[in-house]
Amino acid sequence: MTGEAGDRPAGHYKLRLFITGSTPRSTRAIANMRRICEENLHGRYDLEVVDVYENPDATKELQVIATPTLIKILPEPLRRIIGDLSDQEKVLAGLDLKPLRSSD
């Protein structure tokens, strides 16, 4: 599963999503990111969700100042995407991915 080459590059993505509690915006960001990952990175990603209310120190290392914030840790370079992740094209661009299905 992990590391097998298909018709897409064989990189494994390490993603960290910072949220604040179980607000509608946080819930929407989690759902959007899980959907995007399953559609575009199936089996090639680890998504860690960090609630900054429960773990405020986690924001210091990566200097998170707003939520929701998605940070692509691997593959490098590190990238940040801020917002509820509803704009799939913006999220895919931030992850250096092209959509599996062409929208044009």
N, C-alpha and C positions, 0 to 999 in steps of 0.2 A: 504494500500500500504506500507507505512513505518512501520516497526516493525512487519510485518506479517512473520511468519516463514514458509519457504518452505523447499526445499531440501538443502539449503545453510544456513550458520549461519546468524542470524538475526541482525547483527551489522549495524549501519549507519556510513558511511564514510564521514568525513569532509576533503576535499582536497583543497589545494591552489597551483595554478600554477603561478609561476613568469616568465614573459616574458619581452622582450625589444622591444617594438614597433610592427609594422606589417611586420616584416622580414619573409622571407620564412621559416627560422628555427622556429620562434615563431608560425607561422601559422600551420606548420607541427606538432609541439608539442601539440597545442590545438586540432587539428583534431585527432591525435593519442590517446590523453587522453580521449576525448569524446567517441571515438569508444570503447576503452578498458572498460570504465565505463559502457556504455550501454550494452556491451556484458557480463560483469561479475558482475555488481552491479546495474542492472536495478532497478530504484526506491529506491535505498538505498544509495544514495550519494548526496552530495552538492559539486560542483566544482566551486571554485571562481578563476577567472583569474585576475591577478594583473599585470598591465603594469608598470614596474619600472620607465619608463620615465615619466608617469603621476603621480605616487605615490612613489617617491623614499624613503620616510620614512617607507613604509611598509616592506622594506628589513631589517630594523634594529632589530625589535622585534625577527624575526626568523633567523637573521644573514645569509641572502642570499648573496652570493658573486659571483655567476655565474648564467647565465640564458641560456636556460630554466631550472628551478628547480621546481620539484613537491614536496610538503610537505604534508605528511599524518598527519593530526592533530589528528583525531579520527578515529578509536579506537586507544588508546595508545598501544605501545609506538610511539612517534613521529618518522617519518622516512623521509629521503630526497632521491630523485632520480634526478640526474642531467643529462641533455641531451634532445634530441628531442623526447624521449619516443617511439622510433620506435621498440625497442626490447621488445616485449610484455611479454616474459618470465621474463625478468629482472624487468619490472614494476610490474607484478603480484607478484613476489617474494618480492619486496619492500613493497607491500601492504599486505603481508601475505595472499595471495589468491592463489588458484589452478585454472587453467583454467577450464571452464565449459566443454570444449571438450578436450579430451585427444589427444595430438599431437604425442604420441608414438604409 
